[in-house]
Amino acid sequence: MTDAPLDVTTDAGPVRGRATKTARVFLGIRYAEPPVGSRRWTLPQPPRAWDCVADATRPPALCPQPGMPTTMVDEDCLFVNVTTPRRASRDPLPVMVWLHGGGFTTGGGHLYDAARLANQGNVAVVTVNYRLGVFGYFGFEGLPGSGNFGLADQIAALDWVKRNAAAFGADPDNVTVFGQSAGAMSIGALLASPAAPRLFQRAILQSGSPLLHWPRGIMFPRSPEHTPYLPLPAVEQNGAALAELLECGDGDVVARLREVPASRLVEHTGLFANSLAFGTPLVPLDPAEATRTGKVHAVPIISGATRDEMRPFIAGAAQKTPLTESRLAELRENSFAQQASVVAERYPVADHGSPALTWATIATDVSWAFAAFDEHRLWSRSAPVFAYEFADRSAPDVNGIAAPRLRMGAAHATELPYLFDLGGENRLSPAQRELADTMIASWTSFARTGTPTLDGTPSWRDFGDDESVLQFDETGIRSIDYRERHKLDFWRSVRERLAVG
């Protein structure tokens, strides 16, 4: 079998990639015109054609985001990266399009090295940059695309894949969109978008549910009750508040804001976290409502979360204010009011080892786990759903947030090194690599056929058959009673009582 060509002609022009030992990699292929100057806060447009061969051997700029050196970011950031096996394939490859996480405010496609995933799974992997924070989810009354610029970028990238997959030896009619955290929440919106049906045939959502609902104070003491999405008027109000803050509130406000340097705007990007707007042409319904009413695209889905989702979030809060037993009591009262005592009885500190671990477990169960289970029930009414929980508590700590007596375990994002080499680095032990091999085989077989195969392990049953959830952890792969593990019947009762109260 010969090597796949490193020179490829896209619909906009030729590009030249590079070969690694196992993969063919193209970095920084432009999929839309630069959203700069007067194009800031406009919907993405296809790139203008070029004639010379574009260098696709170096990482592109990341979209502007807090905490990154200015040399690494640029508003001209709408690029995709394509990774395939090094060897040419006789048959067209399935395509997997990755939408990164980062709270809609941080991250970038090339940070996820997909060579291992592409080579082992024999798939083409496309990772995407999309506008973030104030650049991706800003809204203002009368501004077309308000609150949806980042989502529109993702749709434009999927459209680019549809037009160009064949040039890379891949099948444009066999596309799986997959993402983690904000990437998965974006997929929740794509499943409800009238613009998306023709662009993908399958979806994988990792730790990001359209039904996610965080009670008041669950993230940190003063955090409001919130979801990943906002109604358009609320996003527009945030945009107006930004204009006032930057003294751009008179005349043509958007034009004045377009003149503000990106470095100044990015300081306010937190105003637009979890601000993907609904009530728009791209997302007419709240994705949660669309999920509950069955108004979503019926495609096969893999969906799940990690066992200890909330630990890094609680650790971050505990760094500022130590989480003692008295503090735990205050948090319970703040979030659950008249139900605080029954929550305390069901989650005694003695069962978890520390107040911090107790609160992290409560927060995981009432939000991430509860939402995942309900969405699996709803989706499975119209299409196959393969539910999982990542539970390897020996996983590498990718979050780097330390707090006393709060080990990370299988925390939010800890499954990522099992699919990607983050920053090009493989940090897995030999035992973890075995688990990673199984996960890659499952994810990529699903991308190929719509059904994940697990040779030598328990079959991954459709959730709609018996509410089966498959656990991936360091001790092996097995079905678990997810509802009991995360006390979901208890939380349903608590939620109902709080709603009545």
Secondary structure, 3 states (H helix, E strand, C coil): CCECCCEEECCCCEEECEECCCEEEEEEEECCCCCCHHHCCCCCCCCCCCCCCEECCCCCCECCCCCCCHHHECCCCCEEEEEEECECCCCCEEEEEEECCCCCCCCCHHHEECHHHHHHHCCEEEEECCCCHHHHHCCCCCCCCCCCHHHHHHHHHHHHHHHHHHHHCEEEEEEEEEEECHHHHHHHHHHCCCCCHHHCCEEEEECCCCCCCECCCCCCCCCCCECCEEEHHHHHHHHHHHHHHCCCCCCCHHHHHHCCCHHHHHHHHHHHCCCEEECCCCCCCCHHHHHHCCCCCCCCEEEEEECECCHHHHHHHHHHCCCCHHHHHHHHHHHHHHHHHHHHHHCCHHHCCCHHHHHHHHHHHHHHHHHHHHHHHHHCCCCCEEEEEECCCCCCCCCCCCCCCCCCCCECCCCHHHCCEECCCCCCCHHHHHHHHHHHHHHHHHHHHCCCCCCCCCCCCCHHHHCCEEEEECCEEEEECHHHHCCHHHHHHHHHHHHHC
